[in-house]
Amino acid sequence: KTGTAIVSSAIFMRNGSGITLNLPDFTDDIAFKMTAQEGSSSVPVAETTTDTIAGKWSGTITGTSGSFSTLLNLDIQPDCKPGQVCGTFSVPMLPCSGQLFFQEVTGESFLFIEKNSTGSAFCTSGGYEYLQPLADGTLSYSFSFTPDTSETTNGILQRP
């Protein structure tokens, strides 16, 4: 009842023996089609964990249009694997907070999806947070509302 026609397609990588798909909020029924790409490997891939970015992180994030900036706090659990809730986020000035669902690692970027967001009425779940450890010990942060849109917020986070 609340769905739409085909909006897009996406490629998902297998993590270990499973594939995790994050579905949009919906009521009643949802349908999707999944097929393996030609040449797909059936060899299990190495499991990735959050160990390299685990801990508390904090920093100022800024909208790419320069329209705002605010403090962001992240707390990421160690030894967490894709397909699990692995931490929390909070933006005290908005105020918004919620959980971080570990989706995957692409290259050197960790992809988390915001879940169970609470706070102001405009705090919604489903945003994509991309985190990449940098050589100087900081963490590059970018955010977008969908995986297909360019980033809308970015910043550098440090350990407090």
ZIGI-V675692 format. One record per residue. OMEGA is omega in radians with two decimals (NA if undefined). D_CENTER is the distance of its C-alpha to the mean C-alpha in whole Angstrom. Layout:
omega=OMEGA d_center=D_CENTER
omega=OMEGA d_center=D_CENTER
This chain:
omega=-3.10 d_center=27
omega=-3.08 d_center=24
omega=3.10 d_center=23
omega=3.05 d_center=23
omega=-3.13 d_center=25
omega=-3.12 d_center=23
omega=-3.12 d_center=20
omega=3.00 d_center=18
omega=-3.11 d_center=18
omega=3.07 d_center=15
omega=3.12 d_center=16
omega=3.11 d_center=14
omega=3.09 d_center=15
omega=3.03 d_center=16
omega=-3.07 d_center=15
omega=-3.09 d_center=19
omega=-3.07 d_center=21
omega=3.03 d_center=18
omega=3.13 d_center=15
omega=3.10 d_center=13
omega=3.06 d_center=12
omega=-3.09 d_center=10
omega=3.08 d_center=13
omega=3.05 d_center=14
omega=-3.14 d_center=16
omega=3.00 d_center=20
omega=-3.13 d_center=23
omega=-2.98 d_center=26
omega=2.99 d_center=25
omega=-3.14 d_center=22
omega=3.01 d_center=23
omega=-3.11 d_center=21
omega=3.14 d_center=23
omega=3.08 d_center=21
omega=3.08 d_center=24
omega=3.07 d_center=24
omega=3.08 d_center=24
omega=3.13 d_center=27
omega=3.12 d_center=28
omega=-3.13 d_center=25
omega=3.06 d_center=25
omega=3.12 d_center=26
omega=3.13 d_center=26
omega=3.11 d_center=23
omega=-3.14 d_center=20
omega=3.11 d_center=20
omega=3.10 d_center=18
omega=3.09 d_center=15
omega=-3.13 d_center=14
omega=-3.03 d_center=13
omega=-3.06 d_center=16
omega=3.13 d_center=16
omega=-3.09 d_center=14
omega=3.08 d_center=15
omega=-3.14 d_center=16
omega=3.13 d_center=16
omega=-3.13 d_center=15
omega=3.09 d_center=17
omega=3.13 d_center=17
omega=3.06 d_center=18
omega=-3.06 d_center=16
omega=3.06 d_center=17
omega=-3.10 d_center=17
omega=3.08 d_center=18
omega=-3.12 d_center=21
omega=-3.06 d_center=22
omega=3.14 d_center=22
omega=2.91 d_center=21
omega=-3.08 d_center=20
omega=3.10 d_center=19
omega=3.06 d_center=18
omega=3.05 d_center=15
omega=3.06 d_center=15
omega=3.02 d_center=12
omega=-3.04 d_center=13
omega=-3.12 d_center=12
omega=3.05 d_center=14
omega=3.04 d_center=16
omega=3.13 d_center=17
omega=-3.06 d_center=14
omega=3.06 d_center=13
omega=-3.12 d_center=11
omega=-3.12 d_center=11
omega=2.94 d_center=11
omega=-2.97 d_center=10
omega=3.14 d_center=10
omega=-3.12 d_center=11
omega=3.01 d_center=11
omega=3.01 d_center=11
omega=3.08 d_center=14
omega=-2.98 d_center=15
omega=-3.07 d_center=19
omega=-3.07 d_center=21
omega=-0.44 d_center=19
omega=3.08 d_center=19
omega=3.05 d_center=16
omega=3.13 d_center=14
omega=-3.10 d_center=12
omega=3.08 d_center=10
omega=3.10 d_center=7
omega=-3.11 d_center=6
omega=-3.10 d_center=6
omega=-3.05 d_center=6
omega=2.98 d_center=8
omega=3.10 d_center=10
omega=-3.04 d_center=11
omega=3.11 d_center=14
omega=-3.10 d_center=14
omega=3.04 d_center=10
omega=3.13 d_center=7
omega=3.07 d_center=4
omega=3.08 d_center=2
omega=3.14 d_center=3
omega=-3.12 d_center=6
omega=3.03 d_center=9
omega=-3.14 d_center=13
omega=3.11 d_center=13
omega=3.12 d_center=16
omega=-3.14 d_center=19
omega=-3.11 d_center=20
omega=-3.10 d_center=21
omega=3.10 d_center=18
omega=-3.11 d_center=15
omega=3.08 d_center=13
omega=3.02 d_center=10
omega=3.11 d_center=8
omega=-3.11 d_center=7
omega=3.09 d_center=4
omega=3.12 d_center=4
omega=-3.10 d_center=6
omega=3.13 d_center=8
omega=3.09 d_center=12
omega=3.13 d_center=15
omega=-3.06 d_center=18
omega=-3.11 d_center=21
omega=3.10 d_center=23
omega=3.09 d_center=20
omega=-3.09 d_center=18
omega=3.06 d_center=14
omega=-3.10 d_center=13
omega=2.93 d_center=11
omega=-3.06 d_center=10
omega=2.96 d_center=8
omega=-3.13 d_center=9
omega=3.07 d_center=10
omega=-3.12 d_center=10
omega=-3.08 d_center=9
omega=-3.13 d_center=13
omega=3.10 d_center=13
omega=-3.10 d_center=14
omega=3.11 d_center=12
omega=3.14 d_center=14
omega=3.06 d_center=13
omega=3.13 d_center=13
omega=3.07 d_center=15
omega=-3.12 d_center=16
omega=3.12 d_center=16
omega=3.04 d_center=18
omega=-3.12 d_center=19
omega=NA d_center=22
